[in-house]
């Protein structure tokens, strides 16, 4: 209490104090992105009413640091803190495609192929071709790659010309089609660009 790490609240219960929350903020490497992640996921979710998430690279994984849940009864839930291999899923492919080129080699290393549950194994060469396509079109797409029963679209978010994350929409399979895909791609790219800081 004397150092400000806890304070005594109502009913004589102790709660986190300013010193503790300040310390946590300082040790959170994504603290500068938290507001951007919250606002961009909320904006995308509000526009298309589908679950939206903001991913960053965490080692060889993609990590969700914020999400906004669809109001629809059947929806894909993305929880903050959820992790998955960076080479599976739309957001991971965006992080690989728009990140430093040496990143891809470091992560994939000597791998020749990798497993996608419920699908044929994908070769690293196929992934590299897909990453070129992601760079060319400005977004990533996946269907039943990171989780069964859903598809996703993701677009890069930049700060001062440097990739900081991927904004993604994650949608149940039964709402997949040409028109929903086109709407989702357009909205995701536009909102990611709106929240990107220009160099």
PAKOLMAR-389530 format. One line per 2 residues: their letters; for each residue x, y, z of C-alpha. Coordinates in Angstrom, 1 decimal. Layout:
BEGIN
A> X/Y/Z  ... $
***
This chain:
BEGIN
XX> 0.0/0.0/0.0  2.8/2.4/0.9 $
XX> 4.4/1.9/-2.5  1.1/2.3/-4.4 $
XX> 1.0/-1.3/-5.8  -2.4/-1.9/-4.1 $
XX> -5.1/0.3/-2.6  -7.8/-0.6/-0.2 $
XX> -11.1/-0.3/-1.9  -14.7/-0.7/-0.7 $
XX> -15.6/-3.5/1.7  -11.9/-3.5/2.8 $
XX> -10.8/-5.3/-0.4  -7.5/-4.6/-2.0 $
XX> -7.3/-3.8/-5.7  -4.5/-2.9/-8.1 $
XX> -2.9/0.5/-7.4  -1.5/3.0/-9.8 $
XX> 2.1/1.8/-9.3  1.2/-1.8/-10.4 $
XX> -0.9/-0.7/-13.4  1.9/1.6/-14.5 $
XX> 4.5/-1.2/-14.1  2.2/-3.6/-16.2 $
XX> 1.8/-0.9/-18.9  5.6/-0.4/-19.1 $
XX> 6.3/-4.2/-19.5  3.5/-4.7/-22.1 $
XX> 5.4/-4.5/-25.4  2.2/-3.9/-27.2 $
XX> 0.9/-1.2/-25.0  1.3/1.5/-27.7 $
XX> -0.8/-0.6/-30.0  -3.7/-1.4/-27.6 $
XX> -5.8/1.6/-28.4  -5.2/1.2/-32.2 $
XX> -6.1/-2.5/-31.9  -9.3/-1.8/-29.9 $
XX> -10.5/1.0/-32.2  -9.8/-0.8/-35.5 $
XX> -11.4/-4.1/-34.4  -14.4/-2.2/-33.1 $
XX> -14.7/-0.2/-36.4  -14.5/-3.4/-38.6 $
XX> -16.9/-5.3/-36.4  -19.4/-2.4/-36.4 $
XX> -19.4/-2.2/-40.2  -19.7/-5.9/-41.1 $
XX> -21.1/-7.3/-37.8  -18.5/-10.1/-37.9 $
XX> -15.9/-10.9/-35.2  -12.8/-8.9/-35.8 $
XX> -9.3/-9.3/-34.3  -6.0/-7.6/-34.2 $
XX> -2.9/-9.8/-34.5  0.8/-9.2/-33.9 $
XX> 3.8/-11.5/-34.4  5.0/-13.2/-31.2 $
XX> 8.0/-15.3/-32.1  6.8/-18.0/-34.6 $
XX> 3.1/-17.3/-33.6  0.4/-14.8/-34.4 $
XX> -1.0/-13.4/-31.2  -4.5/-11.8/-30.8 $
XX> -4.1/-8.6/-28.7  -7.7/-7.4/-29.1 $
XX> -11.0/-8.5/-30.6  -14.5/-7.3/-31.1 $
XX> -17.2/-9.9/-31.2  -20.1/-10.1/-33.7 $
XX> -23.6/-9.6/-32.4  -24.8/-12.5/-34.5 $
XX> -26.0/-15.6/-32.8  -23.6/-17.9/-34.7 $
XX> -20.2/-16.4/-34.7  -16.5/-17.2/-34.4 $
XX> -15.1/-16.0/-31.1  -11.5/-14.8/-31.0 $
XX> -10.1/-14.3/-27.5  -7.4/-11.8/-26.5 $
XX> -4.3/-13.8/-25.9  -5.2/-16.5/-28.4 $
XX> -2.1/-17.8/-30.3  -1.5/-19.9/-33.4 $
XX> 1.3/-20.7/-35.8  2.0/-17.7/-38.0 $
XX> 2.1/-19.7/-41.2  -1.6/-20.7/-40.8 $
XX> -4.5/-18.3/-41.2  -5.1/-15.0/-42.9 $
XX> -3.6/-12.8/-40.2  -0.4/-14.9/-40.0 $
XX> 0.1/-14.8/-43.7  -0.3/-11.0/-43.7 $
XX> 2.3/-10.7/-40.9  4.7/-12.9/-42.9 $
XX> 4.0/-11.2/-46.3  4.4/-7.6/-45.1 $
XX> 7.1/-8.2/-42.4  10.8/-8.3/-43.0 $
XX> 11.8/-10.8/-45.7  14.3/-12.5/-43.5 $
XX> 11.5/-13.2/-41.1  10.0/-15.8/-43.4 $
XX> 13.3/-17.7/-43.7  13.9/-17.5/-39.9 $
XX> 10.5/-18.9/-39.1  10.2/-21.5/-41.8 $
XX> 13.9/-22.6/-41.5  14.4/-26.1/-42.9 $
XX> 10.6/-26.9/-43.0  9.5/-28.5/-46.3 $
XX> 5.8/-28.7/-45.4  3.4/-28.2/-42.5 $
XX> 0.1/-29.6/-41.4  -3.3/-27.9/-41.7 $
XX> -5.8/-30.0/-39.7  -8.5/-31.5/-41.9 $
XX> -6.6/-30.6/-45.1  -3.7/-31.8/-47.2 $
XX> -0.3/-30.7/-45.9  0.9/-27.5/-47.4 $
XX> 4.4/-27.1/-48.7  6.6/-24.2/-47.8 $
XX> 6.9/-23.5/-51.5  3.1/-23.2/-51.8 $
XX> 3.1/-20.8/-48.9  5.8/-18.6/-50.4 $
XX> 3.7/-18.3/-53.6  0.7/-17.4/-51.6 $
XX> 2.7/-14.7/-49.6  3.6/-13.1/-53.0 $
XX> -0.1/-13.0/-53.8  -0.9/-11.5/-50.4 $
XX> 1.6/-8.7/-51.0  0.2/-8.1/-54.5 $
XX> -3.5/-8.0/-53.5  -3.0/-6.3/-50.1 $
XX> -4.8/-8.8/-48.0  -4.7/-12.4/-46.8 $
XX> -7.4/-15.1/-47.0  -7.8/-18.4/-45.3 $
XX> -10.5/-21.0/-45.0  -10.5/-23.7/-42.2 $
XX> -6.7/-23.2/-41.7  -6.4/-21.9/-38.2 $
XX> -9.7/-23.4/-37.0  -12.3/-25.6/-38.7 $
XX> -15.6/-24.1/-39.6  -14.5/-20.5/-40.4 $
XX> -12.9/-18.3/-42.9  -10.9/-15.1/-42.5 $
XX> -9.6/-12.0/-44.3  -6.8/-9.9/-42.9 $
XX> -5.1/-6.7/-44.0  -1.8/-5.1/-42.8 $
XX> -1.6/-2.1/-40.4  1.4/0.1/-40.6 $
XX> 3.0/2.8/-38.4  5.6/5.1/-40.0 $
XX> 5.9/2.6/-42.9  6.5/-0.4/-40.6 $
XX> 4.2/-3.3/-40.2  2.7/-3.4/-36.7 $
XX> -0.1/-5.9/-37.0  -2.9/-7.5/-39.0 $
XX> -6.6/-6.5/-38.8  -8.7/-9.6/-39.4 $
XX> -12.4/-10.5/-39.8  -13.2/-14.1/-38.8 $
XX> -16.5/-15.5/-40.1  -18.3/-18.9/-39.8 $
XX> -18.3/-21.0/-43.0  -22.0/-20.9/-43.5 $
XX> -21.7/-17.2/-44.3  -19.0/-17.7/-47.0 $
XX> -19.8/-16.7/-50.6  -18.6/-14.4/-53.4 $
XX> -20.5/-11.4/-52.1  -19.6/-11.7/-48.4 $
XX> -16.0/-12.2/-49.4  -15.9/-9.1/-51.5 $
XX> -17.6/-7.0/-48.9  -15.2/-8.3/-46.2 $
XX> -12.1/-7.8/-48.2  -13.1/-4.2/-49.1 $
XX> -14.0/-3.3/-45.5  -11.0/-4.9/-44.0 $
XX> -8.5/-3.3/-46.3  -10.2/0.1/-46.0 $
XX> -10.3/0.1/-42.2  -6.8/-1.2/-41.9 $
XX> -5.6/1.6/-44.2  -7.6/4.2/-42.2 $
XX> -5.8/3.1/-39.0  -2.4/2.9/-40.6 $
XX> -0.1/5.8/-39.9  1.4/7.1/-43.1 $
X> 5.2/7.5/-43.2 $
***
